[in-house]
């Protein structure tokens, strides 16, 4: 049985941080093709937050730390919860409408009201009525939160400096969730697919810097230390690394980023995503029966490129048209004609085209997803992505 850890996060001091980590084995051939294998089917989870203790609470904290780092502890998952209408003393059933996916028979939950915390086990579910196996004499008021319980262990080293002569300590809590101790979080379904791959259309935070690194990997020199040098390029494309910040303005939007990361299993999976740049300057609109787009500039260098093989047209109303590029031809003067694999399906005037971008294939550049929650309904994260060859989806 886990011991309830009652020292809860104070997000007014620092954000509540949740890190998820998959593990991927990647074997890269000399020509740059990757073979990726997920070594973890569910991610490891780590929670970090800051809490303050003073007076009797500080003394209780000091006493608990005599053994807390050797005990299995339970803490609430701060950002997943439902509010209850109240729970009377000795009562075991409570109405939860709707019942979230993390409430199931046998699940360990935590009731939280201010600094009061108590663990409950779900004995059964009938419709919207959840019955607990435990009860207590004292009642719980309306507004009490019901959270999933995270079972795990504190880090071996916990910092708790005194920041006030009145005996106030700030405790930096680092908590490793015990693998397999919680039900797997729902990964959801892809909202949109294209060419048998998921499409990630979440726009990055435009007010933050977006980093792009272009690297020609695999370059090899034949150099004897004197005379001429011969350089070979077994990779027939340049690798691009892309980093950007994302802000979820509510829990559902924030959790959608976590879900695609889980569906991809970190670096294992791959998906389409536009570059979020105006890579093309269209000079005319498109027609429903047509399958061409006239753009400014000479683009013959992109013909049959191993990476740039699909485009994304974003309309002024926020909708998208995704197509695979089959040909690029000069179209008189300095323009080019892009031919796509199927008709556009709708007529869009030039004034209604907001942006036309390349639509490359990407994978996550790291097996770790760190989400910082400055509020319980707002999350910030920085994603690192790597561009891949646009090969046939397996």
DODO-966610 format. One record per residue (C-alpha): residue number from 1; x, z negated, y. Coordinates in steps of 0.05 Angstrom, whole numbers, always signed. Last residue first. Example, Ala and Ser with C-alpha at 12.3 -4.5 7.8 and 13.67 -1.06 7.14 Angstrom:
// DODO-966610
+-----+--------+--------+--------+
:   n :      u :      w :      v :
+-----+--------+--------+--------+
:   2 :   +273 :   -143 :    -21 :
:   1 :   +246 :   -156 :    -90 :
+-----+--------+--------+--------+
***
This chain:
// DODO-966610
+-----+--------+--------+--------+
:   n :      u :      w :      v :
+-----+--------+--------+--------+
: 394 :    +96 :   +880 :    +17 :
: 393 :    +88 :   +909 :    +87 :
: 392 :   +122 :   +977 :    +95 :
: 391 :   +183 :   +969 :   +140 :
: 390 :   +183 :   +959 :   +215 :
: 389 :   +254 :   +932 :   +221 :
: 388 :   +256 :   +861 :   +248 :
: 387 :   +254 :   +825 :   +315 :
: 386 :   +272 :   +752 :   +316 :
: 385 :   +229 :   +697 :   +346 :
: 384 :   +243 :   +629 :   +378 :
: 383 :   +181 :   +592 :   +401 :
: 382 :   +182 :   +537 :   +453 :
: 381 :   +124 :   +487 :   +448 :
: 380 :    +76 :   +452 :   +495 :
: 379 :    +13 :   +416 :   +474 :
: 378 :    -49 :   +395 :   +512 :
: 377 :   -109 :   +356 :   +482 :
: 376 :    -76 :   +288 :   +470 :
: 375 :    -36 :   +295 :   +533 :
: 374 :    +39 :   +305 :   +543 :
: 373 :    +38 :   +332 :   +471 :
: 372 :   +105 :   +363 :   +451 :
: 371 :   +105 :   +410 :   +392 :
: 370 :   +168 :   +423 :   +353 :
: 369 :   +167 :   +479 :   +301 :
: 368 :   +228 :   +481 :   +256 :
: 367 :   +243 :   +537 :   +206 :
: 366 :   +275 :   +576 :   +263 :
: 365 :   +277 :   +648 :   +287 :
: 364 :   +204 :   +661 :   +270 :
: 363 :   +192 :   +731 :   +245 :
: 362 :   +177 :   +794 :   +283 :
: 361 :   +151 :   +864 :   +273 :
: 360 :   +149 :   +906 :   +337 :
: 359 :    +89 :   +926 :   +380 :
: 358 :   +118 :   +965 :   +439 :
: 357 :    +78 :   +954 :   +502 :
: 356 :    +24 :   +988 :   +543 :
: 355 :     -6 :   +947 :   +599 :
: 354 :    -69 :   +937 :   +640 :
: 353 :   -103 :  +1003 :   +623 :
: 352 :   -170 :  +1003 :   +660 :
: 351 :   -145 :  +1044 :   +720 :
: 350 :   -121 :  +1098 :   +672 :
: 349 :   -191 :  +1104 :   +643 :
: 348 :   -205 :  +1081 :   +573 :
: 347 :   -247 :  +1122 :   +524 :
: 346 :   -258 :  +1090 :   +457 :
: 345 :   -239 :  +1102 :   +384 :
: 344 :   -165 :  +1112 :   +399 :
: 343 :   -160 :  +1166 :   +345 :
: 342 :   -113 :  +1151 :   +288 :
: 341 :    -38 :  +1154 :   +272 :
: 340 :    -12 :  +1156 :   +343 :
: 339 :    +19 :  +1212 :   +384 :
: 338 :    +61 :  +1194 :   +444 :
: 337 :    +69 :  +1249 :   +496 :
: 336 :   +128 :  +1244 :   +543 :
: 335 :   +135 :  +1256 :   +618 :
: 334 :   +195 :  +1278 :   +660 :
: 333 :   +169 :  +1348 :   +672 :
: 332 :   +125 :  +1373 :   +617 :
: 331 :   +101 :  +1332 :   +558 :
: 330 :   +164 :  +1319 :   +517 :
: 329 :   +146 :  +1296 :   +446 :
: 328 :   +140 :  +1229 :   +410 :
: 327 :   +109 :  +1228 :   +341 :
: 326 :    +75 :  +1183 :   +289 :
: 325 :    +67 :  +1119 :   +329 :
: 324 :    +24 :  +1066 :   +295 :
: 323 :    -35 :  +1041 :   +336 :
: 322 :    -62 :   +976 :   +365 :
: 321 :   -117 :   +976 :   +418 :
: 320 :   -127 :   +909 :   +452 :
: 319 :   -181 :   +876 :   +493 :
: 318 :   -166 :   +833 :   +555 :
: 317 :   -218 :   +867 :   +601 :
: 316 :   -162 :   +906 :   +636 :
: 315 :   -142 :   +937 :   +570 :
: 314 :    -79 :   +922 :   +531 :
: 313 :    -49 :   +980 :   +492 :
: 312 :     -3 :   +958 :   +435 :
: 311 :    +47 :  +1006 :   +405 :
: 310 :    +78 :  +1017 :   +337 :
: 309 :   +142 :  +1046 :   +309 :
: 308 :   +197 :  +1013 :   +350 :
: 307 :   +240 :   +981 :   +296 :
: 306 :   +268 :  +1036 :   +250 :
: 305 :   +267 :  +1088 :   +307 :
: 304 :   +235 :  +1153 :   +282 :
: 303 :   +231 :  +1179 :   +354 :
: 302 :   +254 :  +1124 :   +402 :
: 301 :   +311 :  +1165 :   +433 :
: 300 :   +260 :  +1219 :   +450 :
: 299 :   +228 :  +1173 :   +501 :
: 298 :   +237 :  +1213 :   +566 :
: 297 :   +198 :  +1180 :   +622 :
: 296 :   +126 :  +1173 :   +644 :
: 295 :    +72 :  +1165 :   +593 :
: 294 :    +19 :  +1211 :   +563 :
: 293 :    -20 :  +1179 :   +506 :
: 292 :    -45 :  +1217 :   +445 :
: 291 :    -97 :  +1206 :   +390 :
: 290 :   -159 :  +1233 :   +424 :
: 289 :   -231 :  +1226 :   +400 :
: 288 :   -244 :  +1163 :   +442 :
: 287 :   -205 :  +1188 :   +502 :
: 286 :   -143 :  +1159 :   +535 :
: 285 :   -124 :  +1150 :   +608 :
: 284 :    -69 :  +1186 :   +646 :
: 283 :     +2 :  +1173 :   +673 :
: 282 :    +17 :  +1114 :   +627 :
: 281 :    +80 :  +1074 :   +646 :
: 280 :   +108 :  +1049 :   +581 :
: 279 :   +147 :   +985 :   +563 :
: 278 :   +102 :   +943 :   +608 :
: 277 :   +129 :   +879 :   +576 :
: 276 :    +93 :   +829 :   +533 :
: 275 :   +136 :   +851 :   +474 :
: 274 :    +74 :   +858 :   +431 :
: 273 :    +71 :   +816 :   +367 :
: 272 :    +66 :   +839 :   +294 :
: 271 :    +79 :   +790 :   +238 :
: 270 :   +131 :   +767 :   +188 :
: 269 :   +134 :   +710 :   +137 :
: 268 :   +191 :   +668 :   +111 :
: 267 :   +220 :   +641 :   +176 :
: 266 :   +172 :   +583 :   +180 :
: 265 :   +120 :   +584 :   +124 :
: 264 :    +86 :   +645 :   +157 :
: 263 :    +18 :   +613 :   +147 :
: 262 :    +45 :   +546 :   +171 :
: 261 :    +74 :   +576 :   +235 :
: 260 :     +8 :   +614 :   +245 :
: 259 :    -29 :   +548 :   +239 :
: 258 :    +15 :   +508 :   +286 :
: 257 :     +4 :   +560 :   +340 :
: 256 :    -71 :   +557 :   +328 :
: 255 :    -67 :   +481 :   +334 :
: 254 :    -50 :   +487 :   +408 :
: 253 :   -109 :   +533 :   +421 :
: 252 :   -156 :   +486 :   +383 :
: 251 :   -128 :   +423 :   +415 :
: 250 :   -137 :   +447 :   +487 :
: 249 :    -94 :   +479 :   +541 :
: 248 :    -41 :   +502 :   +491 :
: 247 :    +23 :   +519 :   +528 :
: 246 :    +74 :   +567 :   +500 :
: 245 :   +147 :   +573 :   +521 :
: 244 :   +188 :   +634 :   +505 :
: 243 :   +248 :   +655 :   +463 :
: 242 :   +263 :   +725 :   +438 :
: 241 :   +322 :   +746 :   +394 :
: 240 :   +332 :   +821 :   +388 :
: 239 :   +372 :   +854 :   +333 :
: 238 :   +400 :   +923 :   +347 :
: 237 :   +385 :   +979 :   +298 :
: 236 :   +422 :  +1023 :   +248 :
: 235 :   +459 :   +963 :   +219 :
: 234 :   +520 :   +989 :   +180 :
: 233 :   +555 :  +1002 :   +247 :
: 232 :   +628 :  +1022 :   +236 :
: 231 :   +687 :  +1017 :   +285 :
: 230 :   +753 :  +1053 :   +277 :
: 229 :   +813 :  +1026 :   +316 :
: 228 :   +872 :  +1068 :   +338 :
: 227 :   +945 :  +1048 :   +335 :
: 226 :   +969 :   +978 :   +319 :
: 225 :   +938 :   +915 :   +291 :
: 224 :   +913 :   +947 :   +228 :
: 223 :   +842 :   +952 :   +254 :
: 222 :   +782 :   +977 :   +215 :
: 221 :   +727 :   +945 :   +254 :
: 220 :   +658 :   +922 :   +231 :
: 219 :   +593 :   +917 :   +270 :
: 218 :   +542 :   +878 :   +228 :
: 217 :   +501 :   +855 :   +287 :
: 216 :   +486 :   +894 :   +349 :
: 215 :   +457 :   +838 :   +390 :
: 214 :   +402 :   +838 :   +443 :
: 213 :   +384 :   +769 :   +470 :
: 212 :   +318 :   +758 :   +506 :
: 211 :   +299 :   +693 :   +541 :
: 210 :   +231 :   +683 :   +573 :
: 209 :   +233 :   +635 :   +633 :
: 208 :   +170 :   +596 :   +647 :
: 207 :   +113 :   +612 :   +695 :
: 206 :    +85 :   +666 :   +649 :
: 205 :    +72 :   +616 :   +592 :
: 204 :    +70 :   +660 :   +531 :
: 203 :     +9 :   +701 :   +512 :
: 202 :    -21 :   +690 :   +443 :
: 201 :    -30 :   +757 :   +410 :
: 200 :     +2 :   +745 :   +342 :
: 199 :    -19 :   +801 :   +295 :
: 198 :    -20 :   +788 :   +220 :
: 197 :     +7 :   +843 :   +175 :
: 196 :    -28 :   +893 :   +129 :
: 195 :    -20 :   +951 :   +179 :
: 194 :    -55 :   +909 :   +232 :
: 193 :    -88 :   +841 :   +223 :
: 192 :   -129 :   +798 :   +270 :
: 191 :   -154 :   +725 :   +270 :
: 190 :   -108 :   +708 :   +212 :
: 189 :   -141 :   +653 :   +170 :
: 188 :   -134 :   +578 :   +176 :
: 187 :    -72 :   +538 :   +157 :
: 186 :   -111 :   +475 :   +142 :
: 185 :    -66 :   +414 :   +141 :
: 184 :    -39 :   +395 :    +73 :
: 183 :    -65 :   +328 :    +50 :
: 182 :    -19 :   +270 :    +67 :
: 181 :    +33 :   +232 :    +25 :
: 180 :    +66 :   +294 :     -4 :
: 179 :   +130 :   +284 :    +36 :
: 178 :   +134 :   +215 :    +68 :
: 177 :   +127 :   +225 :   +143 :
: 176 :   +192 :   +210 :   +179 :
: 175 :   +180 :   +166 :   +241 :
: 174 :   +224 :   +162 :   +303 :
: 173 :   +200 :   +108 :   +352 :
: 172 :   +238 :    +99 :   +417 :
: 171 :   +218 :    +28 :   +437 :
: 170 :   +216 :    +11 :   +511 :
: 169 :   +225 :    -64 :   +520 :
: 168 :   +195 :   -109 :   +573 :
: 167 :   +225 :   -179 :   +579 :
: 166 :   +211 :   -199 :   +650 :
: 165 :   +281 :   -178 :   +670 :
: 164 :   +257 :   -107 :   +658 :
: 163 :   +281 :    -46 :   +619 :
: 162 :   +301 :    -81 :   +554 :
: 161 :   +327 :    -28 :   +507 :
: 160 :   +292 :    -13 :   +440 :
: 159 :   +330 :    +41 :   +403 :
: 158 :   +313 :    +51 :   +329 :
: 157 :   +367 :    +69 :   +278 :
: 156 :   +348 :    +75 :   +204 :
: 155 :   +289 :   +120 :   +224 :
: 154 :   +222 :    +91 :   +208 :
: 153 :   +188 :   +108 :   +143 :
: 152 :   +126 :   +145 :   +120 :
: 151 :    +51 :   +146 :   +114 :
: 150 :    +11 :   +184 :   +166 :
: 149 :    -61 :   +161 :   +172 :
: 148 :   -115 :   +210 :   +194 :
: 147 :   -148 :   +184 :   +257 :
: 146 :   -216 :   +152 :   +272 :
: 145 :   -224 :   +132 :   +345 :
: 144 :   -269 :    +77 :   +370 :
: 143 :   -313 :   +103 :   +426 :
: 142 :   -371 :    +58 :   +410 :
: 141 :   -346 :    -11 :   +390 :
: 140 :   -318 :    -34 :   +323 :
: 139 :   -349 :    -96 :   +290 :
: 138 :   -314 :   -157 :   +264 :
: 137 :   -330 :   -180 :   +193 :
: 136 :   -289 :   -129 :   +156 :
: 135 :   -301 :    -69 :   +111 :
: 134 :   -263 :    -29 :    +59 :
: 133 :   -281 :    +29 :    +12 :
: 132 :   -306 :    +71 :    +70 :
: 131 :   -368 :   +115 :    +68 :
: 130 :   -371 :   +179 :   +109 :
: 129 :   -440 :   +205 :   +127 :
: 128 :   -443 :   +276 :   +154 :
: 127 :   -467 :   +306 :    +88 :
: 126 :   -451 :   +254 :    +36 :
: 125 :   -378 :   +235 :    +35 :
: 124 :   -346 :   +182 :    -10 :
: 123 :   -297 :   +124 :    -16 :
: 122 :   -254 :   +144 :    +44 :
: 121 :   -199 :    +92 :    +52 :
: 120 :   -194 :    +52 :   +117 :
: 119 :   -135 :    +24 :   +155 :
: 118 :   -141 :    -20 :   +216 :
: 117 :   -112 :    -15 :   +286 :
: 116 :   -127 :    -56 :   +349 :
: 115 :    -83 :    -38 :   +408 :
: 114 :   -138 :     +1 :   +443 :
: 113 :   -190 :    +15 :   +390 :
: 112 :   -160 :    +52 :   +330 :
: 111 :   -190 :    +60 :   +261 :
: 110 :   -139 :    +91 :   +213 :
: 109 :   -152 :   +138 :   +155 :
: 108 :   -126 :   +145 :    +83 :
: 107 :   -161 :   +201 :    +45 :
: 106 :   -192 :   +184 :    -23 :
: 105 :   -252 :   +229 :    -13 :
: 104 :   -239 :   +276 :    +44 :
: 103 :   -231 :   +272 :   +119 :
: 102 :   -174 :   +318 :   +141 :
: 101 :   -221 :   +379 :   +142 :
: 100 :   -263 :   +350 :   +198 :
:  99 :   -334 :   +323 :   +185 :
:  98 :   -380 :   +350 :   +240 :
:  97 :   -411 :   +303 :   +255 :
:  96 :   -382 :   +237 :   +231 :
:  95 :   -433 :   +183 :   +215 :
:  94 :   -405 :   +117 :   +189 :
:  93 :   -416 :    +80 :   +124 :
:  92 :   -378 :    +15 :   +107 :
:  91 :   -412 :    -39 :   +148 :
:  90 :   -388 :   -111 :   +143 :
:  89 :   -388 :   -114 :   +220 :
:  88 :   -420 :    -55 :   +254 :
:  87 :   -383 :    +10 :   +266 :
:  86 :   -389 :    +47 :   +332 :
:  85 :   -411 :   +116 :   +357 :
:  84 :   -346 :   +142 :   +330 :
:  83 :   -295 :   +187 :   +364 :
:  82 :   -258 :   +237 :   +321 :
:  81 :   -183 :   +244 :   +315 :
:  80 :   -123 :   +290 :   +308 :
:  79 :    -72 :   +284 :   +365 :
:  78 :    -45 :   +215 :   +351 :
:  77 :    -36 :   +220 :   +276 :
:  76 :    -45 :   +146 :   +265 :
:  75 :    +13 :   +105 :   +236 :
:  74 :    +23 :    +77 :   +166 :
:  73 :    +87 :    +45 :   +142 :
:  72 :   +126 :    +44 :    +76 :
:  71 :   +175 :    -13 :    +85 :
:  70 :   +251 :    -16 :    +92 :
:  69 :   +254 :     -1 :   +166 :
:  68 :   +199 :    -53 :   +178 :
:  67 :   +238 :   -112 :   +147 :
:  66 :   +267 :   -154 :   +204 :
:  65 :   +235 :   -104 :   +251 :
:  64 :   +169 :   -142 :   +244 :
:  63 :   +197 :   -205 :   +276 :
:  62 :   +225 :   -167 :   +336 :
:  61 :   +158 :   -131 :   +345 :
:  60 :   +119 :   -196 :   +342 :
:  59 :   +164 :   -224 :   +396 :
:  58 :   +155 :   -162 :   +438 :
:  57 :    +80 :   -165 :   +430 :
:  56 :    +80 :   -238 :   +450 :
:  55 :   +112 :   -219 :   +516 :
:  54 :   +127 :   -145 :   +523 :
:  53 :   +125 :    -80 :   +484 :
:  52 :   +127 :     -8 :   +507 :
:  51 :   +120 :    +54 :   +465 :
:  50 :   +158 :   +120 :   +463 :
:  49 :   +144 :   +176 :   +414 :
:  48 :   +173 :   +215 :   +356 :
:  47 :   +139 :   +242 :   +294 :
:  46 :   +172 :   +280 :   +237 :
:  45 :   +138 :   +325 :   +187 :
:  44 :   +166 :   +363 :   +126 :
:  43 :   +131 :   +429 :   +116 :
:  42 :    +90 :   +451 :    +56 :
:  41 :   +109 :   +507 :     +9 :
:  40 :   +183 :   +492 :    +16 :
:  39 :   +239 :   +536 :    -10 :
:  38 :   +207 :   +598 :    +20 :
:  37 :   +245 :   +661 :     +1 :
:  36 :   +269 :   +716 :    +47 :
:  35 :   +302 :   +782 :    +30 :
:  34 :   +328 :   +815 :    +92 :
:  33 :   +351 :   +885 :   +108 :
:  32 :   +411 :   +889 :   +155 :
:  31 :   +449 :   +947 :   +124 :
:  30 :   +500 :   +899 :    +92 :
:  29 :   +442 :   +862 :    +60 :
:  28 :   +416 :   +796 :    +87 :
:  27 :   +395 :   +740 :    +40 :
:  26 :   +350 :   +688 :    +74 :
:  25 :   +331 :   +622 :    +41 :
:  24 :   +276 :   +588 :    +80 :
:  23 :   +262 :   +514 :    +91 :
:  22 :   +201 :   +490 :   +128 :
:  21 :   +203 :   +438 :   +183 :
:  20 :   +148 :   +409 :   +226 :
:  19 :   +164 :   +369 :   +289 :
:  18 :   +112 :   +327 :   +325 :
:  17 :   +126 :   +298 :   +394 :
:  16 :    +82 :   +250 :   +434 :
:  15 :   +101 :   +261 :   +507 :
:  14 :   +138 :   +206 :   +546 :
:  13 :   +118 :   +148 :   +590 :
:  12 :    +45 :   +164 :   +602 :
:  11 :    +42 :   +184 :   +529 :
:  10 :    +46 :   +112 :   +508 :
:   9 :    +50 :   +116 :   +432 :
:   8 :    +23 :    +62 :   +387 :
:   7 :    +57 :     -1 :   +362 :
:   6 :    +10 :    -26 :   +307 :
:   5 :    +49 :     -2 :   +245 :
:   4 :     -1 :    -12 :   +188 :
:   3 :    +35 :    -31 :   +124 :
:   2 :    +28 :    +20 :    +68 :
:   1 :     +0 :     +0 :     +0 :
+-----+--------+--------+--------+
***
